[in-house]
């Protein structure tokens, strides 16, 4: 029996599952059926799962507890550099950390399913945490804030939290593409592998992977690793890499992939 596991790495897009995993899932299912291979094909969207692991009460509590001291030291440094606004923002994150932890699950519900139970309180209450992006939006409104603004404010709340995470916890973090500069500029897999000890990957992503590894020990795991190329990728194949081509909207997209056996 041969089981194939397709893993969508973080963080790609949050509004909908990224299509590469679905394409690969369909490809391998057809391959198994055509060649009568005994086994299962599974697709894990760990991009979405990682997001929910971070942006929940437990996840934010972990990050704030781990970074509070560093954030306050950095705020002092910014103040010495006459960057008073940056110092203020960091100190406000820490002073409102309990509010962020208490409200994050509600913020996610507002974004995911339009939960209206707390929308009035979220947009109007003085007990709701506020970040710089949220405040800029509110200050630029030429009308009173309403519940119709709740999802925009919830999105900006995530962006504010992402700013904090990037500043004091993991400089590679981003809501849309994790370590995008590394993905764009890296020429070999070893360069990306060297960054695997970053905080988000170690504290949040690694446990998700370990859970899958425990269930699939002895099988082959298939990782999709997004890469850009200006030349024909077929000329760059090796024993460790191959290129998977996808036709989408009259364009060809290439995904560099690596197969890693789990022993």
Secondary structure, DSSP 8 states (H G I E B T S, - for coil): ---EEEEE-S-S-SSS--HHHHHHHHHHHHHHHHHT--S-EEEEEHHHHHHHHHSSHHHHHHHHHHHHHHHHHHHHHHHHTT-HHHHHHHHHHHHTHHHHHHHHHHHHHHHHH---SSHHHHHH-TTS---HHHHHHHHT-SS---GGGHHHHHHHHHHHHHHHHHHHT-TT--SS-TTHHHHHH--SHHHHHTTTTSHHIIIIIHHHHHHHHHHSTTSEEEEEEE---SS-GGGG--SSEEEEEEEETTEEEEEEEEEEE--
